[in-house]
Amino acid sequence: MDLTRDAAWALLTEYTAGESLRKHALAVEAAVRGYARLFDEDEALWGVVALLHDFDYERWPAAPDHPLRGAEILRGLGYPEVVIRAILSHADYTGTPRESRLEHTLFACDEMAGFVTAASLVRPSKSVLDLEAKSVVKRMKDKAFARAVRREDLQLGADELGLPLEEHITNVIRFMRERADDLGLRGTIPA
């Protein structure tokens, strides 16, 4: 079993044709890898988990198929249990409690990366490069904005990391800025 970013990307793209879901995986990867560096953890392993957390979603979007179908596929490919468990734990309905720092980080970054992406795309610049945490907090208060995102989960993610919400948002923005071009979030800001 090849536990590399290239192998994870190949698996993701085999199961996920949609560009937006691929970019979401890249955004979560950027955030989770950033936290791995911050926490002095295994950045490569954490990045693989982040890339693969929703790889089965396009084919099986309904709970509990996602992420249970993906977990079966990963087991069949020989992925280690640490990867599978982290992916299962990001969906509360699987009954897999989040215990490790990796599991808490994946949960914290999943919805937040999506919300930061949405907040970036409604800016005049359409960029994450000039987005600030206070703008994200303001968008969180607007229940019509990205209404599918549970604000409680955004707060819970920060709580699980032991960070104030604005600090978590700032971290995710900073980590996503490192990959702005790959995420399609440079917008109109020149390189």
ABEGO torsion letter per residue (X at the ends): XBBBAAAAAAAAAAABABAAAAAAAAAAAAAAAAAAAAAGBBAAAAAAAAAAAAAAAAABABOAAOAAAAAAAAAAAGBBAAAAAAAAAABAAAGBBBABAAAAAAAAAAAAAAAAAAAAAABAAGBAAABBAAAAAAAAABAABGAABBAAAAAAAAAAAGBBAAAAAAAAAAAAAAAAAAAGAAEABBX
